[in-house]
Amino acid sequence: MSRQVVVLGAGNAGLCAALAAREQGAEVTVLEAAPPAEHGGNSAFTAGAMRVAYSGADELTGLMPDLTPAEIAQTDFGSYPRAAFLDDMARVTEYRCDPELTDVLVTRSMPTLQWMRGQGVRFMPSYGRQAFLVDGRFTFWGGLAVEAYGGGRGLVEALFARAARAGITVLHEHRGVGLTEEDGRVSGVLVRQGRQPSVLAADAVVLASGGFQANAEWRTRYLGPGWDLARVRGTRFNVGDGIRMALDIGAMPFGNWSGCHAVGWDRNAPPFGNLAVGDGYQKHSYPFGIMVNAAGQRFVDEGADFRNYTYARYGREILAQPGQVAWQVFDAKVAHLLRDEYRIREVSKVTAGTMEELARKMGGIDTDGFLRTVRSYNEAVTWAVPFNPNVKDGRRADLPVPKSNWACVLDTPPYTAYEVTCGITFTFGGLRITPGGAVLDVAGQAIPGLFACGELVGGLFYFNYPGGAGLTAGAVFGRIAGTSAGGSAPG
Ligand SMILES: Cc1cc2nc3c(=O)[nH]c(=O)nc-3n(C[C@H](O)[C@H](O)[C@H](O)COP(=O)(O)OP(=O)(O)OC[C@H]3O[C@@H](n4cnc5c(N)ncnc54)[C@H](O)[C@@H]3O)c2cc1C
């Protein structure tokens, strides 16, 4: 009889785990708490950007064979060596990321994306968001050249289609609530379909049900006061179930439990993500303007680094401002550089011909404080250094809160201000796994029959996160956990 594998959660990580377990010949059932219209988890809300180590354009064209010769000729992909990916993980996590897990993430990033391609996922270059057209050429920066065709939605639908063809059963509106054990090993999942409880037996269980970001009580308990006030960027179903189920049978908590990924998010966005808008409520072009609070004061270095290395921690900074609100202010010179999310219908934006008028329209801001900030910022910009959005150009504004790159005088109307609050993406704390995806107990021993992947794995991200690492981590450890759960050692 085939091995029975149950996967909890049908996001990117869970679907990769299911497909990998099926490749080992297992009978696979995926339990998904959401109804079909909301399936795909946080993964469906993404732009599909995936961080992958690559040696140069040749390796990328292998992953994206649809690229035309004209596109290749017009693009400088550079390279993103494994060492650079490792450095980025270490630097942004302040050298706390688990070295073993990080090494697996980096070294298996390209082979895993190639495997995903074999599963029917198509990739394309992240033009526009990750490369600007300067002097007729696109130059990629920040280690993030690849995204899934069709964004997160395209990614998960490709995986769902493959799962259906592979004979994997997906049970929607089936929420896992507990684990059963027999003879010292995990033997199944306690399930609720509506109020109806049942037990699904399994030889192995893979937990892939995301973090606890959609649980206001856990957010406040672990991230701290004020986090109950954050908007949730993605699915409402990631409430920490898989983590709790594992802790209940003795799993080890691991990683940055007080940390999370959180960004600047439209002030009027709904409490949870809206799949029709996807990640459009995010506002990530702040490196080209200034960000001020209700006192009219700047509070972060908007140009500290490329957006990919600062955006995931600036949500926390916004949450700490009075009223949990901030405004991003730009002038017309940089309007063409603003990401597509600034041009959606559901945007909290005001426009004016003068800064005084803008301040009045912003509402709720200290007008004098704001005008003082703009004046002192404009006076501090180093004109001598040329502006270049594709590199860290060193065009600074030396102020008590400095701006280290891309500082441009705000002098060209119309001026625009976008009102943002904090949007939480996912939590960093979770379970401890081996490089083979097995969940460890508090004594450091693998719990027989229990595996985990995706957001609920602790130890990879601390304080911050390099953009595009979440989907890659989910796919890498999903494939590994599924292979292990299917009965084989991951190759
Ligand atoms: C708006 C937004 C944009 C993002 N953009 C990017 C990006 O471009 N690149 C990137 O790398 N990352 C991005 N991320 C982060 C990325 O989404 C996550 O890191 C990744 O998708 C997590 O995958 P996962 O499979 O672990 O979780 P999910 O995709 O969230 O899947 C978890 C699934 O488990 C289900 N579930 C929860 N509890 C239960 C239960 N008890 N029983 C059964 N099922 C359950 C959920 O319904 C969900 O379907 C973004 C996130 C958001 C919200």
The ligand as a MOL file (V3000), in Angstrom:
LIG
                    3D

  0  0  0     0  0            999 V3000
M  V30 BEGIN CTAB
M  V30 COUNTS 53 58 0 0 0
M  V30 BEGIN ATOM
M  V30 1 C 0.8540 41.0200 -0.3940 0
M  V30 2 C 2.0340 40.0820 -0.3180 0
M  V30 3 C 3.0470 40.1700 -1.2630 0
M  V30 4 C 4.1480 39.3090 -1.1830 0
M  V30 5 N 5.0780 39.3480 -2.1850 0
M  V30 6 C 6.0670 38.4170 -2.2010 0
M  V30 7 C 6.9320 38.2930 -3.3240 0
M  V30 8 O 6.7640 38.9570 -4.3690 0
M  V30 9 N 7.9440 37.3760 -3.2360 0
M  V30 10 C 8.1030 36.5630 -2.1380 0
M  V30 11 O 9.0380 35.7660 -2.1110 0
M  V30 12 N 7.2540 36.6290 -1.0970 0
M  V30 13 C 6.2390 37.5120 -1.1070 0
M  V30 14 N 5.3630 37.5360 -0.0520 0
M  V30 15 C 5.5680 36.5700 1.0500 0
M  V30 16 C 5.0670 35.2070 0.5930 0
M  V30 17 O 3.7030 35.3050 0.2950 0
M  V30 18 C 5.2320 34.1450 1.6510 0
M  V30 19 O 6.5200 34.1400 2.1490 0
M  V30 20 C 4.9440 32.7690 1.0440 0
M  V30 21 O 3.9360 32.8430 0.0850 0
M  V30 22 C 4.5110 31.8230 2.1140 0
M  V30 23 O 4.1340 30.5960 1.5160 0
M  V30 24 P 3.4610 29.4930 2.4060 0
M  V30 25 O 3.0890 28.4040 1.4670 0
M  V30 26 O 4.3040 29.2010 3.5810 0
M  V30 27 O 2.1430 30.2010 3.0000 0
M  V30 28 P 0.7740 30.5230 2.2860 0
M  V30 29 O 0.9420 30.7750 0.8520 0
M  V30 30 O 0.1360 31.5850 3.0940 0
M  V30 31 O -0.0620 29.1770 2.4270 0
M  V30 32 C -0.5410 28.7330 3.6830 0
M  V30 33 C -1.8900 28.0610 3.4520 0
M  V30 34 O -2.2850 27.3780 4.6320 0
M  V30 35 C -3.6740 27.5190 4.7910 0
M  V30 36 N -4.0100 27.2420 6.1940 0
M  V30 37 C -3.7770 28.0190 7.2810 0
M  V30 38 N -4.1890 27.3820 8.4010 0
M  V30 39 C -4.6540 26.1800 8.0050 0
M  V30 40 C -5.1940 25.0690 8.7150 0
M  V30 41 N -5.3400 25.0570 10.0430 0
M  V30 42 N -5.5940 23.9830 7.9940 0
M  V30 43 C -5.4970 23.9550 6.6260 0
M  V30 44 N -4.9670 24.9950 5.9220 0
M  V30 45 C -4.5440 26.0850 6.6060 0
M  V30 46 C -3.9580 28.9220 4.3380 0
M  V30 47 O -5.3150 29.0930 3.9960 0
M  V30 48 C -3.0050 29.0450 3.1500 0
M  V30 49 O -3.6580 28.6570 1.9560 0
M  V30 50 C 4.2520 38.3750 -0.1140 0
M  V30 51 C 3.2180 38.2740 0.8190 0
M  V30 52 C 2.1030 39.1130 0.7180 0
M  V30 53 C 1.0000 38.9630 1.7220 0
M  V30 END ATOM
M  V30 BEGIN BOND
M  V30 1 1 1 2
M  V30 2 1 2 3
M  V30 3 2 2 52
M  V30 4 2 3 4
M  V30 5 1 4 5
M  V30 6 1 4 50
M  V30 7 2 5 6
M  V30 8 1 6 7
M  V30 9 1 6 13
M  V30 10 2 7 8
M  V30 11 1 7 9
M  V30 12 1 9 10
M  V30 13 2 10 11
M  V30 14 1 10 12
M  V30 15 2 12 13
M  V30 16 1 13 14
M  V30 17 1 14 15
M  V30 18 1 14 50
M  V30 19 1 15 16
M  V30 20 1 16 17
M  V30 21 1 16 18
M  V30 22 1 18 19
M  V30 23 1 18 20
M  V30 24 1 20 21
M  V30 25 1 20 22
M  V30 26 1 22 23
M  V30 27 1 23 24
M  V30 28 2 24 25
M  V30 29 1 24 26
M  V30 30 1 24 27
M  V30 31 1 27 28
M  V30 32 2 28 29
M  V30 33 1 28 30
M  V30 34 1 28 31
M  V30 35 1 31 32
M  V30 36 1 32 33
M  V30 37 1 33 34
M  V30 38 1 33 48
M  V30 39 1 34 35
M  V30 40 1 35 36
M  V30 41 1 35 46
M  V30 42 1 36 37
M  V30 43 1 36 45
M  V30 44 2 37 38
M  V30 45 1 38 39
M  V30 46 1 39 40
M  V30 47 2 39 45
M  V30 48 1 40 41
M  V30 49 2 40 42
M  V30 50 1 42 43
M  V30 51 2 43 44
M  V30 52 1 44 45
M  V30 53 1 46 47
M  V30 54 1 46 48
M  V30 55 1 48 49
M  V30 56 2 50 51
M  V30 57 1 51 52
M  V30 58 1 52 53
M  V30 END BOND
M  V30 END CTAB
M  END
